[in-house]
Amino acid sequence: MKDFELREAIAGADDKAVTQLFVEYLAWAHPKLRDEYGIDDPPTSPDEIAATLVSFRRPNGVLFIAEHAGQAV
C-alpha cells in the first residue's frame, strides 16, 4: 500500500490546498530569511498567492502535490 501519492496539482480543484501549503511554507521561511539573511519580506495573503499559481503551471513550470490519506501534505 502507498503511504504517499505525488501527482501534478489540478488547476481549480487543488488550488485551495496548494495555496494553503504555500502560506504554511512562507510563514515558516520568513523568520529564517529575516534572521539569517536580513530579508524582511513577510508572507503575502492567500489571495495573492492563489493569483500567482498560474505562473507555476505548464508551460512555464509544473506544480506537484503530495497526498497522504487523501490530505495534501
C-alpha positions in Angstrom: 0.0 0.0 0.0 1.2 3.5 -0.8 1.8 5.9 2.0 2.1 9.0 -0.2 1.0 9.9 -3.7 2.8 12.5 -5.7 0.9 14.0 -8.6 0.5 17.1 -10.7 -1.8 19.6 -9.0 -5.0 20.1 -10.9 -5.9 23.8 -11.6 -9.0 24.8 -9.8 -9.5 21.5 -7.9 -6.2 21.7 -5.9 -5.8 25.5 -5.7 -7.0 25.8 -2.1 -4.7 23.0 -0.9 -1.7 24.3 -2.8 -2.3 27.9 -1.6 -2.5 26.7 2.0 0.8 24.8 1.6 2.4 27.9 0.2 1.1 30.0 3.1 2.4 27.5 5.6 5.8 27.4 3.9 6.1 31.2 3.7 5.1 31.5 7.4 7.9 29.1 8.3 10.5 30.5 5.9 10.0 34.3 6.6 11.6 34.3 10.1 14.6 32.3 8.8 15.2 34.6 5.9 14.9 37.6 8.1 17.2 36.3 10.8 19.8 34.6 8.6 19.9 36.8 5.5 18.3 40.1 6.5 15.4 39.6 4.0 12.3 41.1 5.6 9.6 40.2 3.1 6.6 39.0 5.1 4.3 36.4 3.6 1.7 37.6 1.2 -2.0 37.0 1.6 -3.6 33.7 0.5 -5.5 35.6 -2.3 -2.2 37.0 -3.7 -0.6 33.5 -3.6 -3.6 31.9 -5.3 -3.4 34.6 -8.1 0.2 33.6 -8.8 -0.3 29.9 -9.1 -0.8 30.1 -12.9 2.9 31.2 -13.2 4.0 27.9 -11.7 1.9 25.7 -14.1 2.6 24.4 -17.6 4.0 25.6 -19.9 6.3 27.6 -17.7 6.6 25.1 -14.8 4.7 22.4 -13.0 3.1 22.2 -9.6 3.1 18.9 -7.8 1.1 18.0 -4.7 1.7 15.1 -2.3 -1.2 13.4 -0.6 -1.3 11.1 2.4 -4.6 9.5 3.3 -6.4 11.9 0.9 -4.9 15.0 2.5 -2.4 17.4 0.9 0.9 17.4 2.8 
